[in-house]
Amino acid sequence: MARRALMTSRHPVRWFGVAFILLWSLFPLYWVVNVSFQTDAEVGSKPAHYLPPHPTLANYKALLSGAGDIPDQVRQGTFNIVVECTVSTVITVVVATLAAYAFARMTFRGRDLLFYGVLATMALPAYATLIPLYRLMSTAGLVNTYTGIILVYVSGFLPLATWIMHNYMVSLPVALEEAASVDGASRMQVLTRIVLPLAMPGVVSTAIITFLFAWGQFLFPLVLSSDISTQPLTVVITALQGRHEVPYALLSAAGVLAITVPAAIAVALNRYVVNGLLAGSVK
């Protein structure tokens, strides 16, 4: 009885903690969305409006189809981030799939040492490599280029993607691959016709995770790109905040656009990510 009374007394504390974490995490998002539906005059008025007094889509229309320096830069940043995230995701998934299959099914000297060496790179702080990467990219002439940013993304995400795909592929039955080999299928045919269809949930999971990680990058593209022609949206929005006159309503709308894509992917495809990862761990 005493134990039950103690557990019951903890419930209010637990719910208070949950409510505080939710408020701490979600209130900034709510405020950005709230400001994005207001005009600059309403944003600057006091007291602050916790709900838009006259909701308007003018800020979103200005960003998507309006003229001006800020809308042009936001649209260019949106194009850049889509290109960089998509290309880096495709390259990462392709290379990680091939590497994971080699580590999971092929036997060669130093395989385990190489595999664990790849995984060990995930323990290194990513920002510790920022200056060396910048010097390498500068020497190669890849600063302020799509190629430089994409290469950095791929090198950073490849160990995790390889690990996810490896865990999934080792759980697949070998009998189907052996049967295909007996029928005369080559190693590449076994991979493309047998393994990949079975590993598709893992491939989708890896692609979604890689894309979300790439979309959320800030410091690496900030250092490797100082020109609007290659800066992603996350960097462009921050750069616009350094002006003498900050259009908070317009920048809030840009922030909402920036988080819409990853939020939509996380909500719509979350179950595919979870199912893919769990399937690879229990088969």
Contacts in CASP RR format, 6 or more apart in sequence:
PFRMAT RR
TARGET T0000
AUTHOR 0000-0000-0000
METHOD contacts of the structure
MODEL  1
MARRALMTSRHPVRWFGVAFILLWSLFPLYWVVNVSFQTDAEVGSKPAHY
LPPHPTLANYKALLSGAGDIPDQVRQGTFNIVVECTVSTVITVVVATLAA
YAFARMTFRGRDLLFYGVLATMALPAYATLIPLYRLMSTAGLVNTYTGII
LVYVSGFLPLATWIMHNYMVSLPVALEEAASVDGASRMQVLTRIVLPLAM
PGVVSTAIITFLFAWGQFLFPLVLSSDISTQPLTVVITALQGRHEVPYAL
LSAAGVLAITVPAAIAVALNRYVVNGLLAGSVK
29 259 0 8 1.000
32 252 0 8 1.000
32 255 0 8 1.000
32 256 0 8 1.000
33 252 0 8 1.000
33 256 0 8 1.000
34 49 0 8 1.000
34 50 0 8 1.000
34 51 0 8 1.000
34 52 0 8 1.000
35 43 0 8 1.000
35 248 0 8 1.000
35 249 0 8 1.000
35 252 0 8 1.000
36 59 0 8 1.000
36 60 0 8 1.000
36 249 0 8 1.000
36 252 0 8 1.000
36 253 0 8 1.000
36 255 0 8 1.000
36 256 0 8 1.000
37 52 0 8 1.000
37 55 0 8 1.000
37 56 0 8 1.000
37 57 0 8 1.000
37 59 0 8 1.000
38 49 0 8 1.000
38 52 0 8 1.000
38 53 0 8 1.000
38 54 0 8 1.000
38 55 0 8 1.000
38 56 0 8 1.000
38 249 0 8 1.000
39 54 0 8 1.000
39 56 0 8 1.000
39 58 0 8 1.000
39 249 0 8 1.000
40 247 0 8 1.000
40 248 0 8 1.000
40 249 0 8 1.000
40 250 0 8 1.000
42 49 0 8 1.000
42 52 0 8 1.000
42 53 0 8 1.000
42 54 0 8 1.000
42 249 0 8 1.000
43 248 0 8 1.000
43 249 0 8 1.000
44 248 0 8 1.000
59 249 0 8 1.000
59 250 0 8 1.000
59 252 0 8 1.000
59 253 0 8 1.000
60 253 0 8 1.000
60 256 0 8 1.000
60 257 0 8 1.000
62 71 0 8 1.000
62 250 0 8 1.000
62 253 0 8 1.000
63 70 0 8 1.000
63 71 0 8 1.000
63 74 0 8 1.000
63 75 0 8 1.000
63 250 0 8 1.000
63 253 0 8 1.000
63 254 0 8 1.000
63 257 0 8 1.000
64 71 0 8 1.000
64 75 0 8 1.000
70 240 0 8 1.000
70 247 0 8 1.000
70 250 0 8 1.000
70 251 0 8 1.000
70 254 0 8 1.000
73 228 0 8 1.000
73 236 0 8 1.000
73 239 0 8 1.000
73 240 0 8 1.000
74 233 0 8 1.000
74 236 0 8 1.000
74 237 0 8 1.000
74 240 0 8 1.000
74 254 0 8 1.000
74 257 0 8 1.000
76 228 0 8 1.000
76 229 0 8 1.000
76 231 0 8 1.000
76 236 0 8 1.000
77 228 0 8 1.000
77 231 0 8 1.000
77 232 0 8 1.000
77 233 0 8 1.000
77 235 0 8 1.000
77 236 0 8 1.000
78 233 0 8 1.000
78 257 0 8 1.000
80 146 0 8 1.000
80 229 0 8 1.000
80 230 0 8 1.000
80 231 0 8 1.000
80 232 0 8 1.000
80 233 0 8 1.000
80 236 0 8 1.000
81 215 0 8 1.000
81 232 0 8 1.000
81 233 0 8 1.000
81 234 0 8 1.000
83 146 0 8 1.000
84 146 0 8 1.000
84 149 0 8 1.000
84 150 0 8 1.000
84 153 0 8 1.000
84 214 0 8 1.000
84 221 0 8 1.000
84 230 0 8 1.000
84 232 0 8 1.000
85 153 0 8 1.000
85 211 0 8 1.000
85 214 0 8 1.000
85 215 0 8 1.000
85 232 0 8 1.000
86 211 0 8 1.000
87 146 0 8 1.000
87 150 0 8 1.000
88 149 0 8 1.000
88 150 0 8 1.000
88 153 0 8 1.000
88 154 0 8 1.000
88 157 0 8 1.000
88 210 0 8 1.000
88 214 0 8 1.000
89 207 0 8 1.000
89 210 0 8 1.000
89 211 0 8 1.000
89 214 0 8 1.000
91 150 0 8 1.000
91 154 0 8 1.000
92 153 0 8 1.000
92 154 0 8 1.000
92 157 0 8 1.000
92 158 0 8 1.000
92 161 0 8 1.000
92 206 0 8 1.000
92 210 0 8 1.000
93 161 0 8 1.000
93 203 0 8 1.000
93 206 0 8 1.000
93 207 0 8 1.000
93 210 0 8 1.000
95 154 0 8 1.000
95 158 0 8 1.000
95 161 0 8 1.000
96 158 0 8 1.000
96 161 0 8 1.000
96 162 0 8 1.000
96 164 0 8 1.000
96 165 0 8 1.000
96 206 0 8 1.000
97 165 0 8 1.000
97 196 0 8 1.000
97 199 0 8 1.000
97 203 0 8 1.000
97 206 0 8 1.000
98 191 0 8 1.000
99 118 0 8 1.000
99 158 0 8 1.000
99 162 0 8 1.000
99 165 0 8 1.000
99 166 0 8 1.000
100 162 0 8 1.000
100 164 0 8 1.000
100 165 0 8 1.000
100 166 0 8 1.000
100 168 0 8 1.000
100 169 0 8 1.000
101 165 0 8 1.000
101 169 0 8 1.000
101 191 0 8 1.000
101 195 0 8 1.000
102 108 0 8 1.000
102 111 0 8 1.000
103 111 0 8 1.000
103 114 0 8 1.000
103 115 0 8 1.000
103 162 0 8 1.000
103 166 0 8 1.000
104 166 0 8 1.000
104 169 0 8 1.000
104 170 0 8 1.000
105 169 0 8 1.000
105 174 0 8 1.000
105 177 0 8 1.000
115 166 0 8 1.000
118 158 0 8 1.000
118 159 0 8 1.000
118 162 0 8 1.000
118 163 0 8 1.000
119 159 0 8 1.000
119 162 0 8 1.000
119 163 0 8 1.000
121 159 0 8 1.000
122 159 0 8 1.000
122 160 0 8 1.000
122 163 0 8 1.000
126 156 0 8 1.000
126 220 0 8 1.000
127 219 0 8 1.000
130 219 0 8 1.000
130 220 0 8 1.000
130 223 0 8 1.000
133 152 0 8 1.000
133 220 0 8 1.000
133 224 0 8 1.000
134 143 0 8 1.000
134 223 0 8 1.000
134 224 0 8 1.000
137 143 0 8 1.000
137 148 0 8 1.000
137 151 0 8 1.000
137 152 0 8 1.000
137 224 0 8 1.000
142 148 0 8 1.000
142 151 0 8 1.000
142 224 0 8 1.000
143 224 0 8 1.000
143 225 0 8 1.000
143 226 0 8 1.000
144 224 0 8 1.000
144 225 0 8 1.000
144 226 0 8 1.000
144 227 0 8 1.000
144 229 0 8 1.000
144 230 0 8 1.000
145 230 0 8 1.000
146 230 0 8 1.000
148 224 0 8 1.000
149 220 0 8 1.000
149 221 0 8 1.000
149 224 0 8 1.000
149 225 0 8 1.000
149 230 0 8 1.000
149 232 0 8 1.000
152 220 0 8 1.000
152 224 0 8 1.000
153 214 0 8 1.000
153 217 0 8 1.000
153 220 0 8 1.000
157 210 0 8 1.000
157 213 0 8 1.000
157 214 0 8 1.000
160 209 0 8 1.000
160 210 0 8 1.000
160 213 0 8 1.000
161 206 0 8 1.000
161 209 0 8 1.000
161 210 0 8 1.000
164 202 0 8 1.000
164 205 0 8 1.000
164 206 0 8 1.000
164 209 0 8 1.000
164 277 0 8 1.000
165 199 0 8 1.000
165 202 0 8 1.000
165 203 0 8 1.000
165 206 0 8 1.000
167 280 0 8 1.000
167 281 0 8 1.000
168 199 0 8 1.000
168 201 0 8 1.000
168 202 0 8 1.000
168 276 0 8 1.000
168 279 0 8 1.000
168 280 0 8 1.000
169 195 0 8 1.000
169 199 0 8 1.000
171 279 0 8 1.000
171 280 0 8 1.000
171 281 0 8 1.000
171 282 0 8 1.000
171 283 0 8 1.000
172 195 0 8 1.000
172 198 0 8 1.000
172 199 0 8 1.000
172 283 0 8 1.000
176 194 0 8 1.000
176 198 0 8 1.000
177 190 0 8 1.000
177 194 0 8 1.000
177 195 0 8 1.000
180 189 0 8 1.000
180 190 0 8 1.000
180 193 0 8 1.000
180 194 0 8 1.000
181 190 0 8 1.000
185 193 0 8 1.000
185 194 0 8 1.000
196 203 0 8 1.000
201 272 0 8 1.000
201 275 0 8 1.000
201 276 0 8 1.000
201 279 0 8 1.000
201 280 0 8 1.000
202 276 0 8 1.000
202 277 0 8 1.000
202 279 0 8 1.000
202 280 0 8 1.000
204 269 0 8 1.000
204 272 0 8 1.000
204 273 0 8 1.000
204 276 0 8 1.000
205 272 0 8 1.000
205 273 0 8 1.000
205 276 0 8 1.000
205 277 0 8 1.000
208 265 0 8 1.000
208 269 0 8 1.000
208 272 0 8 1.000
208 273 0 8 1.000
209 273 0 8 1.000
211 265 0 8 1.000
212 262 0 8 1.000
212 265 0 8 1.000
212 266 0 8 1.000
215 234 0 8 1.000
215 261 0 8 1.000
215 262 0 8 1.000
216 234 0 8 1.000
216 262 0 8 1.000
217 232 0 8 1.000
217 234 0 8 1.000
218 234 0 8 1.000
218 235 0 8 1.000
218 238 0 8 1.000
221 230 0 8 1.000
221 231 0 8 1.000
221 232 0 8 1.000
221 234 0 8 1.000
221 235 0 8 1.000
222 231 0 8 1.000
222 235 0 8 1.000
222 238 0 8 1.000
225 231 0 8 1.000
225 232 0 8 1.000
225 235 0 8 1.000
228 236 0 8 1.000
231 239 0 8 1.000
233 254 0 8 1.000
233 257 0 8 1.000
233 258 0 8 1.000
234 258 0 8 1.000
237 251 0 8 1.000
237 254 0 8 1.000
237 255 0 8 1.000
237 258 0 8 1.000
240 246 0 8 1.000
240 251 0 8 1.000
240 254 0 8 1.000
241 251 0 8 1.000
END
